[in-house]
Amino acid sequence: MSRKNKPDKLGFVFSTDPDFNFSPGEENEQNTLPPEKQNLRIMLDRKQRKGKEVTLVSGFVGAQEDLEALGKTLKTKCGSGGAVKDGEILVQGDHRDKILKILLEAGYSKTKKSGG
């Protein structure tokens, strides 16, 4: 049986805590901070991408759905592909200036470019 067909496990393996009680319905939903309180960092990344440039937006605090919505907006406005992985937004190509302008206009006032 494949992993996909085992919904009762959810990746839980073992706990050394004797008082631990496993309840699969328990999820930690994180509240999304308002845009003016988000500390976002925009950087250019080439590591482990065979030399291809990717604009990376990190530092988002909030629900995964909100992050994916922001990622979709950025990819659409840049006219580029990309993904949302591990709490970061990846946009293919060097779009640092354009993304900074879009985020500042959307109210993300603490957004900065980082890296060299």
C-alpha positions, -999 to +999 in steps of 0.1 A: +000+000+000+014+034-009+019+062+015-009+083+000-034+057+010-026+057+047-043+089+060-043+078+097-005+079+101+002+114+088+039+110+090+039+104+128+066+079+138+075+079+175+074+100+206+096+096+237+071+117+258+052+093+280+023+118+283+020+123+246-015+117+231-017+115+193-048+131+178-046+134+140-072+161+137-050+185+156-033+210+134-015+242+142-032+268+120-010+299+120-027+333+118-015+355+090+001+387+100-012+419+083+009+430+054+025+460+072+039+437+099+054+411+075+092+410+074+098+398+038+132+394+022+138+392-015+170+376-028+184+361-060+194+324-057+213+301-081+222+273-057+212+238-067+194+251-098+221+244-124+229+281-127+194+292-133+184+324-115+154+323-091+140+352-071+133+340-036+108+357-012+112+345+023+100+355+058+062+352+053+044+344+086+009+330+081-013+303+066-001+283+036-032+294+016-023+330+020+013+323+010+002+305-021-022+333-030+007+359-027+029+336-048+003+333-075-001+371-076+037+376-078+041+350-106+012+365-126+024+401-123+060+391-133+048+369-161+069+340-150+067+305-135+076+295-100+065+276-070+057+279-033+079+255-012+089+253+024+074+287+033+092+305+005+080+319-029+102+310-059+098+331-091+118+320-121+142+347-133+157+379-118+126+399-108+139+414-075+131+451-084+097+443-098+087+421-069+098+447-044+077+473-061+047+450-062+050+441-025+054+477-014+023+488-034+004+459-017+012+472+017+042+450+027+061+481+039+089+461+058+100+443+026+137+446+017+161+432-008+188+410+008+220+394-006+245+407-030 
